[in-house]
Amino acid sequence: MRRSPVVLGIESSCDETGAGLVRDGKLLGHAVASSMDEHARFGGVVPEIAARAHVHAAAPVVRAALADAGLTMRDIGAVAVTTGPGLSGALQVGVAAAKGFAYALGVPLYGVHHLAGHVAADTLEHGPLPNPCMVLIVSGGHTSLLLVRDLARDPIVHLGDTLDDAAGECFDKVARVFGLPYPGGPAVDRAAREGDPRAVAFPRPLTGPRDDPYAFSFSGLKTAAARWAERHRQAGRPLPVADGAASLQEAVADVLTRKAVAACVEHGVGTLVVVGGVAANSRVRALAQDRCAAAGIELRVPPLRLCTDNGAMIAAVGDLLVRAGAEPAPLEVSIDPSAPLEYAALHPVASLARAA
């Protein structure tokens, strides 16, 4: 039987430049360069700095991934790249690099939706996704609850999305109010270890009987945490950061896992996959495990190294598309910084995007 080609995946949607190599669902090697330290003093990602960092990192990261896999450029049989969503300038750098590699090597190029990459990341650790499965994507910019069948072929069904702030965005913004460093998610997680998750009765947004059962909203929770901190400071009292962080984290984890497990039960789905940067949060993982075990649902969460943005997850989608016989991207493939998640493959063309 003929072996599938080695797929090079390139990710550059935000502040990580990632390259990964996958064949037949197996991760062969990957590397990531992050410009996070350059953004930290601004309290968030600066698009121009991110794009410039990608320019400098793209080629070295690909070389590092090849070295990690023990492969050379001649071994690459296809290239996959994030074409959206993300920061426009950052995406442009990744797509330009991917086109250069694909054309120089004479191999097909595939455009990939960034969020589909997060879904596929789990396959590199736990094997093919069950059909169907429930997927909870939680990151700095996205919080979605999805019904996924064949990731490479079928449309992705959205059961619920965030109406305002994503979970990771809530962590970042509240961390700044609490005086914690950027990025906020890991900082909140660390601070919460010393706190009491029951110390502050933060709200659980959109969990009432009349609310959309699978939609998410974290703007109100962010505001409640900010006002709690403001009251302490106005009263001249020291801010109990650990208790605030633990209570905030508990509220976010409660909402995420409550809705995800309820969706599994309602739709008769036996597997929940939790992916994205916030999937690295210790309380989200622990509470998801407890609630899935109680409901008889299998929980799958990628290892920490595959939760944040990386090229391996993009290569994983490319590998699935190649094996499914999907059409490669057209020569004029461009980017779509605000692309909705409908299919794993994303092949926007600039002229069509402007017309839309």
N, C-alpha and C positions, 0 to 999 in steps of 0.2 A: 504494500500500500504506500502511495506517495505521501510523504510528510508535508504538513502545512508549512508555509514560509515563516521565517522569523519576522515578526512585526515590530518595528520601532515606533514607540508612542512618544509624542512631545506635548507637554502641558505648559502653558504660559498665561493662564487666564487672570492671575492676580500677582502675588509677590513670590511665588515659587516657580523656578524653572526646573522642570522634571523631564527625564528621559527614561524609558523602560523598554525592555525587550521581552516579548512573550511569543511562545509557540505552543499550539495545541493546549491552551489553557494553563500552561506552566510559565511561571516567572523565571526568566533566565538571568536577569540582572537589571539593576536600575540605579539611578543617582538623582539627587535633588540639590539644587543650590537655592538658598533663600536670601532675599534682600530685606527680611523682616527687621534686622537691626538698624537698617538705614531709615526705616519708617517709624521706629519706636519713639523717637524724640518728637514726632509730630502727632503721636497718639492714634495713628491710623495710616492706611496705605495711601501714598502719594502717587497717582498714576504715572506721571512723567518719570519719577525715580524708578518705579517698577519696570517700565518699558526699557529704560536705559540699562538696567541690571540684566534684563533678559538678553539684550544685544550682546553683552559681554559674556554671559553664561551659557548661551545655547550650544555652541560647538564644544566647549569643555565638558558640559554635562553629558552630551551624547558620547564623547570619547570615554568618559568615566563609566557610563552604563555598559558600553562595549567591553571595557576592561573587566568590569565586574562579572560579565557573562563569559569572558574568555572568547569573544568573537571579534570579527573585523567588519568593516563596512561591506565587504563583499558578501557577507552572510545575510544581510538584510534583504528580505523579499517583498516587503510592503511597509508603508509609512502611514501612521495615523496621527492626527493632530486635533487639538481642541479648536473648534471654530466658533464657539460661543457656549453660553454667555460668559461675560467677563469684561475686563477693562479693554477698551478699544485698542489703544496703543500696544498693550501687552499681547493681546491676541494677534495683532498684525505681525509682531516679531516672530511668534511661534509658527504662524502659517507661512511666513516667508522662509523661515528656516526649513520647515517640512517640505515645502515645494522644492527648495534647492536640493535637499537630500534625495527626494523622490526622482526628480528629473535627472540629476547626476548619475544615479544608480539605475535609472530606467525601470523603476518599479511603480506599482499603483499607489495612489494617495487616497486616504479616506478621511473625511471630516467627521468629527465626533462631538456630540453634545457633552459638555462638561459634567453635568449631573448623571448622565448615563455612565460616565466613567466611574463616579463614586459607587454606583450600583455594581458595576462589573468588578470593582476592586475586591469584593468579597469572594468572587470565584477563584481568585489566585490563592486563597487560603483554604477555602472549604469546598471547592469544586463547583460544578454547574448549579445554577439556581433552580430550585424546584419550580415547576410550572403548574399552578400559579404560586406566587409568593407575595407577601406584603413587604413593602420597602418604606422605611422612614428615613428620609434625608434630612439631616440637621447640620447646618453650617453657618458661617458668618453672614451669608447672603440669602440662604434658602432654607425653608422648612416646609417639607411636603410629605404627604402620605400617599403612596402609589400602589396600585395593583399591577404587578408585572407578570407577564407570561413569557413568551420567547423574546428575550431582550433584543436580539438581532433582527427579528422579523416583525413582531407584533407592535401595534401602538401601545403606548404606556398610558394607563388610566389614572387620572388624578382624582383621588377621593377628597383631598383637602390640601390647601396651601396656606401660607401665611398671608394675612390681610394687611400687615404692616411690617413691624420689625421681625426679623428672623431671630431664632433662639441665640445664635452666636453673636448677632448684632446687639441683642439685649445684654449679654454678658460683657461685651466690649464697652458699651456705654455706661453701664452701672459700675464696672470696674473703675472707670475714670472718676466717677462721682465718689467712689469709696477710697480713692487715692491709691489704687492698685495699678501696676504697670501694664502696658500693652505688650502682647495681646491679652485681652481680658479673660478669655475662657480658661486658659491654664492658670492664670493668677487667681481667679475666683475659686477654682478647684483646690489649689494649694491652701488658700486662706480658710476654706470651708472645713478642712481637716481638724481645725482647732475650735470649731464653732458648734452651736446647737441648732439643728435644722428646724426646731420648733420654737425658737426664740422670737421670731417675728412672723405674724400671720399675714404673709403676703398673699395677694389674690391668685386664684387659678383661672386665668382668662378663658372665656368661651367654653365653660364646662356646665352651664346651666341647661335645664331641660328643653328650653326653647332655642338654644343656640345651635348653629351648624355643628353636627357632631364631630366632624373631621377637619374643620378649619382651625387655623392657629392665629393667635394675636399676642404679641409680647410687648406692645407699646405701653399698655396700661400697667403691666408689671414693672417695666422700666421706670415709669413715672412714680409708682408707689414706692419703689426702692429709693428713688432720688428724694422724694419728700420725707421719707423716714430719716435719711441721712441729714437732710436740711433741718429737721426738727431738733435733732441732737445737737447740731452745731449752733443753732440759734439759742438753745438753752445752755450753751457752754459746757455741754457734757462730752466726754471722749466718745468717739464713734466706735461701737463694738463691731469692728470690721469682720471678725471671724464669724460672729453670729449672723450678721447681715449676709455674708457670702454663703454660709451654709443654708440659710432660709431661702435665699434667692435660688440657689442651685436646686433645692428640694422642690420649689414651686415649678421650675422649668422641667425637671425630670418627671414630676408627677403628671403634668399636662401631656408631655410627649408620650410617655409610656401608657397612660390611661387611654388615650385616643387610639394609639397603635394597636394595643391588645383588643380593644373593643371592635376595631375594624376587622381584625383577624377572625374574631368570634362571629361577627355578623355575616362576613363573606365566606365563612367556612374554609379559611386558609390556615394551614398548619405550620407555616414558617414565617417568622418576622426577621427581616434583615435591616439592621440599623447601620447607616453609613454617613460619612461626612465628618468634618472636623469636630463637631460637638459629640460625635460618637466616641471620642476619646475621653469624654468626661466620666470620672469614676462613678458618680452617683447615677448618671443616666444608664450606664452599663449595669450597675448593681440592681437598680430598681426594675429595669427591663428584664433582667434574669429572674428576679423574684416573681414578677407578675406573669411572665411567660410560663414559668414552671407551674404556677398555680392554675393556669388555664390550659395546660397540656400543649403548649405551643413551643416549637423549636426556635431558639434564638440564635441568629448568626450575626456576629460583629467582626469586621476585619481587625487584624492586629493594628496596634497604634501607628506603625510606620506607614500603613496604607489608608489611614483615616483622613489625613490632611492631603492637600493637593500633591499629586505626583504623576510622573509619566507612565508608570506601570499600569495604572488604571485605564489610561487612554490606549495603551497598547493592548490591554485586555479586550476593550471594545473592538479595536481594529481586528484582533484575532478572531473574535466571534463573527464579525462582518465578513471576513475573508472566508471562513469555513462555511458560512451560510450562503456564499455565492453572491453577496451584495455587489451592486455596481460601484466602482470607484468614483471618487469625486471628479467633477468636470475640471478642465484646465483652468477655468476662470473662477474656481471656488474662492469665496471671500470669507468674511466674518459676519456674525450677527451678535452684537454685544448683549442683546436682550432676548435672545431666542427662547421661546417656550419649549418645555420638554414634551415632545410628542413621539419622537422616535430616537433610537440611539445614534443613528447616522444623521449628520447635519451638514448639508452641502449648500449653503447659501451662495447666491451669486449677487455681486454688488449692485448691478443694474436692477435686478428684481427686488432687492431689499429697499432701494430708493423708491421704486415704484409703489411698493406696499406702504 
